[in-house]
Amino acid sequence: MRVVVIGAGVGGLTAAALLARAGLEVTVLEHHTYPGGSAGTFWHQGFRFDAGATLLAGFDQDGLFTRLEGLLGVRFPVRRLFAGESLMEVWLPDGRMVPRPVGRTHELEAQLEAFGSSVRGFWVWQARRALALWQLAQGLPFPPADGQELWRLLQKGLPWAMKNWAGLPGILADLVRRTAEHAPRHPGFRRFLDAQLLIAAQADARRTYALFGAAALDLPHRGPAMPLGGMGAIAETLTQAVVQHGGRVLYRHRVDQLRVRDGRVEAVEVMLGGRRRGERETFEADIFIANLTPGDLAALVPGGKKPAPPADGWGAFVLHAAIPQAAVPPGAPYRQWAGEGEWVFLSLSDQGDTLRSPPGLRVLSASAHTRLTDWQGLSKEEYQAQKRAWQQRLVGQVERLIPGFRESAVLILGATPRTYHFYTRRQEGWVGGYPQVHPLRTPSPKTPFSNLWRVGETVFPGQSVPAVAMGGERVAALVLERLGLSATPKAARLSNTRP
């Protein structure tokens, strides 16, 4: 049974590795020269910079990446953060710094110290909701892709609903309530919430629905870790797992068309790069998985109509920089400026991570949200002027977090949505998935073709690296279920069932 995966993002690689482990013949086609997509890590002048995603979790005892290590026989190169360790610092307009340490008890103490007793009820609610959701999260078939997934949802959901019966009315209400409805009217705390949810849910507390907000705010307590060598180490390890289990990952292979017939995909047409630039190749398969946005997938279908990114979808402006360790003030590896001007999220490489920079130096990424429409229709001169203006503004914001940054940085690079589009081929540079303003915003992995599935941040469960990997895990289970196969290698090899 042959499987072709379009795109070596974390979601596609997770599905590919699990299907290869089950004995299927898996080929991953990636247009770039390294895996990971917007969760990849690239080299520049001797430094390794994270292309996009920088925050990692899922290494707790029951976490997704802990589970994948056991299933795939790999070890992700990370340094796990432990309870009480500082993960993040959030700077507010009044000059206060609010820490986010690992562990709910530690965070509650930090919140009470920063904002007073009025926030206690919010964090009690958040912990209760998040813990209930994590009991349900693994393999959750929502929204259901078909009748089989609806049945699985009922099988999984009914026992969970009985176990959480007392809190069920509140949980259901939180599908339509906003996160802000649970928060006290404390201006500093509301600012803090908005800043955190913007990076985790792509919307502020007044728009993010409460159930997603509770889960998104739980990130520091779900096995956070520092990826050694950069976030791309996760994709690179998954790539190793694909190969280890008999699959292959081909770079400089850009899929530019699907060959479809009678509601099924029969093959993909590929434009080759590198030494074979300009040549074409066809890959036939029984199952196809696309690590693409809806618009990017539609563009591959002959005569298909390409939908635009959502009007409230975001792009990112990112500064990549290298700076002497001595110039970095002590503190957490992640720092967020939520004061005046653009809100900036800053990520520092782990101190002493010489895989990313020479000794004595650290690399950082600082990102800010920007509207995609602001970068469309610009002439070359207008684009360059706008890029310079944004870079100057972000350098100034980073200065607030690292005084003297401008003078001490040994390298500064700027990246716009156009940069993301060029390197990752994501439609218009759209990143972050759908803003989580209602529970049905992010669709299931299903496509109009019976043997084609989607993975990535624009399918449920969507945002964050562990969530994208969880989506890949779900799609692998869907494929095996429809083939009538077990996830075990022996069962897969003995079957020759057509989907």
Secondary structure as UniProt FT lines:
FT   STRAND          2..6
FT   HELIX           10..21
FT   TURN            22..23
FT   STRAND          25..29
FT   HELIX           37..39
FT   STRAND          41..44
FT   TURN            45..46
FT   STRAND          47..50
FT   TURN            61..62
FT   HELIX           64..72
FT   STRAND          78..80
FT   TURN            83..84
FT   STRAND          86..91
FT   TURN            93..94
FT   STRAND          97..101
FT   HELIX           104..115
FT   HELIX           117..119
FT   HELIX           120..137
FT   TURN            138..139
FT   HELIX           147..163
FT   HELIX           165..167
FT   HELIX           168..173
FT   TURN            174..176
FT   HELIX           179..182
FT   HELIX           187..201
FT   TURN            205..207
FT   HELIX           210..216
FT   TURN            217..218
FT   HELIX           219..221
FT   STRAND          225..227
FT   TURN            228..229
FT   HELIX           232..244
FT   TURN            245..246
FT   STRAND          248..250
FT   STRAND          253..261
FT   TURN            262..263
FT   STRAND          264..272
FT   HELIX           274..276
FT   TURN            277..278
FT   STRAND          280..284
FT   STRAND          287..290
FT   HELIX           294..298
FT   TURN            299..300
FT   TURN            302..303
FT   TURN            311..312
FT   STRAND          314..324
FT   HELIX           325..327
FT   STRAND          334..337
FT   STRAND          344..348
FT   TURN            351..352
FT   TURN            354..356
FT   TURN            359..360
FT   STRAND          361..371
FT   HELIX           372..375
FT   HELIX           380..401
FT   TURN            403..404
FT   HELIX           405..408
FT   STRAND          411..415
FT   HELIX           417..424
FT   HELIX           427..429
FT   TURN            439..440
FT   TURN            450..451
FT   STRAND          452..454
FT   TURN            457..458
FT   TURN            460..461
FT   HELIX           465..483
FT   HELIX           489..494
//
